[in-house]
């Protein structure tokens, strides 16, 4: 069963394994994004340059829609 949005925000992320986007490794790119797998296709996303900000959390459906939008060129 997919986790609810409230359930995602209730998760403790202190032990989360954050992975930096391969697009963030280029020093000419000022944006650094890290993603953590929350299980069941859900993810958390944070700004690796400003870790004081709380990470955003996306359900599997939201994350899939975002990835599809990126593939389709909706954001750039």
PAVO-242584 format. One record per residue: residue in one letter; y, x, z of N, C-alpha, C, O in turn. Coordinates in steps of 0.02 Angstrom, whole numbers, padded with zeros to 5 digits, always signed. Atoms other than C-alpha are relative to their C-alpha. Layout:
<pts>
aYXZYXZYXZYXZ;...
</pts>
This chain:
<pts>
x-00059+00042+00000+00000+00000+00000+00062+00044+00000+00067+00091+00040;x-00061-00041+00002+00171+00071-00046+00040-00007+00064+00041-00060+00096;x-00041+00001-00060+00285+00117+00097+00067-00032-00015+00096-00023-00069;x-00065+00033+00007+00442+00014+00123+00056+00052+00006+00045+00108+00030;x-00058-00044-00005+00615+00091+00112+00013+00016+00074+00026+00074+00091;x-00010-00012-00072+00635+00069+00301-00053+00047+00027-00038+00090+00068;x+00054-00045-00021+00467+00154+00325+00012+00071-00021-00002+00118+00017;x-00017-00067+00023+00523+00302+00221+00053+00032+00044+00048+00091+00060;x-00054-00028-00042+00680+00323+00325-00021+00009+00072+00013+00043+00110;x+00026-00009-00068+00577+00311+00485-00042+00064+00006-00056+00086+00061;x+00041-00061-00001+00475+00464+00435+00038+00060+00028+00097+00069+00013;x-00027-00063-00026+00506+00627+00528-00013+00054-00053-00070+00066-00071;x+00007-00049+00054+00538+00761+00396+00003+00072+00025+00010+00118-00016;x-00007-00069-00025+00543+00913+00511-00055+00046-00026-00044+00106-00032;x+00054-00041+00027+00375+00974+00443-00009-00008-00075-00058+00015-00104;x+00005+00011+00072+00409+00922+00263+00000+00067-00037+00034+00114-00016;x+00000-00060+00042+00372+01052+00129+00047-00013-00058+00032-00053-00102;x-00052+00009+00050+00528+01063+00022-00011+00048-00058-00026+00107-00048;x+00008-00040+00061+00516+01126-00157+00066-00004-00039+00092-00058-00053;x-00062-00003+00038+00670+01184-00251-00014-00014-00073-00063+00010-00101;x+00005+00014+00071+00694+01118-00426+00001+00065-00040+00040+00110-00024;x-00001-00059+00043+00655+01246-00560+00067+00007-00035+00085+00063-00054;x-00066-00002+00031+00824+01201-00635+00052+00029+00048+00107+00047+00027;x-00048-00025-00050+00908+01260-00473-00006+00075+00010+00033+00104+00048;x+00009-00072-00010+00845+01439-00485+00049+00042-00040+00057+00102-00025;x-00049-00035+00041+00974+01487-00616+00066+00005+00038+00095-00046+00056;x-00061-00010-00040+01124+01562-00525+00063-00027-00034+00115-00034-00001;x-00059+00028+00034+01243+01490-00657+00005-00075+00013+00056-00106-00004;x+00000+00072-00014+01196+01313-00601+00022-00010+00072-00011+00016+00118;x-00025+00007-00068+01298+01260-00448-00037-00052+00042-00021-00060+00101;x+00034+00053-00036+01178+01121-00399-00069+00023+00022-00107+00049-00019;x+00065-00019-00026+01028+01153-00288-00032-00061+00032-00006-00089+00081;x+00035+00059-00023+00905+01012-00260-00070+00019+00022-00104+00058-00010;x+00067-00009-00025+00747+01012-00157-00033-00068+00009+00001-00117+00026;x+00037+00062-00005+00612+00879-00156-00060+00010+00046-00092+00063+00045;x+00059-00001-00043+00478+00839-00026-00043-00061-00016-00017-00116-00023;x+00048+00054+00012+00323+00735-00061-00012-00037+00065-00029-00006+00116;x+00010+00041-00059+00312+00592+00063-00066-00039-00002-00081-00078+00043;x+00064+00034+00007+00144+00529+00001+00007-00064-00040+00059-00097-00038;x+00001+00062+00039+00098+00386-00114+00052-00003-00055+00069-00057-00078;x-00050-00002+00053+00224+00443-00244+00072-00002+00024+00118+00007-00015;x-00068+00001-00028+00374+00428-00127+00024+00072+00012-00017+00117+00024;x-00028-00066-00010+00491+00577-00110+00065-00003+00040+00097-00055+00045;x-00065-00010-00030+00639+00641-00012+00035+00054-00041+00003+00100-00065;x-00040-00048+00038+00779+00736-00099+00059+00022+00042+00092-00019+00074;x-00058-00026-00038+00908+00849-00018+00037+00053-00039+00010+00083-00086;x-00043-00053+00027+01049+00965-00064-00015+00063+00039+00000+00067+00099;x+00020-00060-00037+00984+01138-00020+00059+00042+00023+00052+00084+00067;x-00060-00036-00022+01162+01204-00004+00035-00034+00058+00078-00003+00090;x-00032+00036-00055+01210+01072+00124-00054-00040+00037-00057-00101+00032;x+00057+00030-00035+01059+01037+00233+00020-00042+00060-00022-00074+00091;x-00024+00044-00054+01167+00951+00364+00002-00073-00022+00001-00118+00020;x+00001+00068+00026+01171+00799+00250-00071-00027+00005-00119+00010-00008;x+00068+00027-00002+01024+00681+00274-00029-00006-00070+00007-00023-00117;x+00031+00007+00065+00899+00681+00131-00004-00073-00022-00011-00118+00020;x+00011+00066+00028+00888+00531+00017-00075-00010-00007-00112+00038-00017;x+00072+00014+00004+00719+00445+00013-00011-00054-00052+00024-00105-00053;x+00014+00045+00055+00645+00357-00137-00072-00024+00001-00118+00015+00012;x+00068+00027+00007+00496+00241-00153-00030+00028-00064+00005+00056-00106;x+00034-00023+00061+00367+00283-00285+00030-00034-00061+00039-00002-00113;x-00028+00037+00057+00441+00148-00398+00069+00025-00018+00085+00034-00076;x-00068-00026+00013+00619+00212-00378-00003+00069-00032+00034+00084-00078;x+00006-00068+00026+00566+00392-00410-00026-00001-00072-00001+00037-00114;x+00026+00006+00069+00466+00342-00565+00055-00024-00047+00060+00001-00104;x-00054+00025+00042+00616+00246-00633+00052+00055-00012+00078+00062-00067;x-00047-00056+00008+00730+00396-00602-00027+00051-00050+00008+00072-00095;x+00029-00048+00046+00610+00515-00689+00001-00025-00072+00015+00012-00118;x-00001+00029+00067+00597+00397-00837+00071+00002-00029+00080+00017-00088;x-00070-00004+00022+00787+00387-00846+00020+00070-00022+00056+00078-00071;x-00013-00069+00019+00797+00576-00850-00031+00016-00068+00001+00046-00111;x+00035-00013+00064+00669+00585-00990+00034-00035-00059+00036-00009-00114;x-00033+00040+00052+00764+00452-01088+00073+00021-00011+00106-00005-00056;x-00068-00024+00009+00930+00544-01068+00054-00044+00028+00112-00041+00007;x-00049+00047-00029+01016+00410-00963+00055+00034+00040+00109+00005+00050;x-00046-00031-00047+01106+00535-00852+00039+00059-00029+00071+00096+00008;x-00036-00057+00024+01179+00661-00968+00007+00001-00072+00037+00047-00099;
</pts>
